[in-house]
Amino acid sequence: MERISQLLYKYLQGSLNEAERAELMAWAAADAANWELLNRVIDEESLEADIQRWYAIPRRSVADDSRLNAVIAQHEIDTKRQRLRQQIRRILPYAAAVLIIAFAGIWYTHERGQSEMHEIATEKILNGGNKALLILADGRKIDLSTERSGIIVGDGQITYEDGSSLAVLPGIGESVQTISQLELSTPRGGTYQMTLPDGSKAWLNAASTIKYPSSFSGKERIVEIAGEVYFDIREDSKRPFKVLSRGQEVEVLGTEFNISAYLDENETKTTLVNGKIRLSLAAKPGEASLAPNKSLILVPGEQGALRNGHIAKSNVDVSQYTAWKDGFFDFNRLPTPAAIAQLARWYDLDVVYDGKLPEANLFAYIDRNKPLSAILKALEKSKLKFKVVQAGERKQLIVLGEQL
Amino acid sequence: MPFFDVDINAFNAGERKTFDGVYRYYSRPLQHFAFSYMHNRVLAEEIVSDSMLKLWNNRQRIRTAQQIKAFLYIATRNACIDSLRSIRSLPATVLPEEANDLKGQDPDVYNRIVYVELLQQIEDAVEGLPLSQQAVFRKSFLEGKTTDEIASETGMTESSIFTQKSKALSTLRKLLKGNILLLVLLAKLG
């Protein structure tokens, strides 16, 4: 309220004090218009008329003013939208971050899925080759050349087949020979050949190990193997040659044979090519000698299969057990898993079976020195389908089984 | 209080509740103010509505509650003058609507404002009465109705209407003691 309004009201009330009355009169005297207003207030008839006119004016709110009401309503909608926009703008960085993370996650899992499981052209999966690790007695490890295929152990040193020196063995020139235990092992997809100190030869298939001394002394020549090794033993009637492998012992005079003693297979197969061998169960610790009833003699063409502590003898097509040494897969009515296991070792693959395998055994004679595609193509004739995928760091051979 | 108090931030932001409070408070005195120029209720109402819309559109320029009052009166006055000029070709005396205070205005304009504020104070005094007394006061004084008419409209007995009147008048007597108006009223109602 303006000051004068209040004074006029007090005048009507009759509650003006002296100072206020003086103030009102001074105001009234200051201007003719003021004097006129005071008189209008004093004139009860005009005031009464104005009071009635005043009350005649309806009280109005925004709701009664349709135009302003619409303008305010529009403003409210705009404000709401603007607030929403602001909220979105505020949330946007976080939402974007969440989305980016989500997409990254999807992308990552997708990519991982891709890298884990994307199919690989089998032409690009190359065959195994000459790969081996020579482990000396002192623990030194020597990666053998892939350019060469074999080593010769003897005369206090180890050389490649072509005579190039590889390692000098301790105790050279000394009368009392220091015999050190050596080890040669091939990885999956690797093969190597070696000549033992007595001139005997050993061919290591993939994922195989042979432990042998730097020289053979004493009455026996003893080596120990795991995996698959083909032996061509130099005949020496005074010093029988013994091959130890999981659960068994093979004693030879002079002969050629193959032992397949992979730890991941439940059978150890000893296949005789030439000569004669005695196959025995390994002596248990504390047992003085082998029980005679637990050993058997193999003649060429026979195979001794050790399974669960029992040896069974059978006639086999020898070549399919030794063909690897000459660079072939020879599958002749071989159960599919056995054949696939050979592929897996040579091409360094993990195997997954997906579907029922055909009852029929496999027939194939394939060059090992070809890419996987060639092998699989040959095997597909036996109603098998294959797929190779990258699963993390490993490649996986999926055997899809019989395709009806 | 020299002016209607307003939450300026809410007013600037265009909050309906705040603006509606301003509208409710100022629409009647402004309309009476406009009427004092226009002598036409419809025109007065239109002008006030325009002033309110102008205030809304300029709400973000307002800094104090006093500016709201000044804006509304000056805008309404200008609109009235414009309107009258178009009717009667009055001299153009457009006043700045940015004024903070009304004291510097032409005494003619200012006194019109003072007058509507006086009426506002009388209304406020009546508003202070109990509702039953207000009703009787309005009907008898403002609408000029007789006790019989009021009784038939409200269903109240004539004696209770008389009681309410007496109470209303004694309250008003205190509010407007010594005023000639009261004597007129008493004479009418008595």
Interface residues (C-beta under 8 A of the other chain):
Chain A: M1 E2 R3 I4 S5 Q6 L8 Y9 L12 Q13 G14 S15 D31 A33 N34 E36 L37 R40 V41 I42 E44 L47 E48 D50 I51 Q52 R53 W54 Y55 A56 I57 R59 R60 S61 V62 A63 D65 R67 L68 V71 I72 H75 E76 T79
Chain B: M1 P2 F3 A13 G14 R16 F19 D20 Y23 R24 S27 R28 Q31 H32 F35 R41 E45 S49 M52 L53 W56 L102 K103 P107 D108 Y110 N111 I113 V114 Y115 V116 E117 L118 L119 Q120 Q121 I122 E123 R138 L142 L175 L176 K177 G178 N179 I180 L181 V184
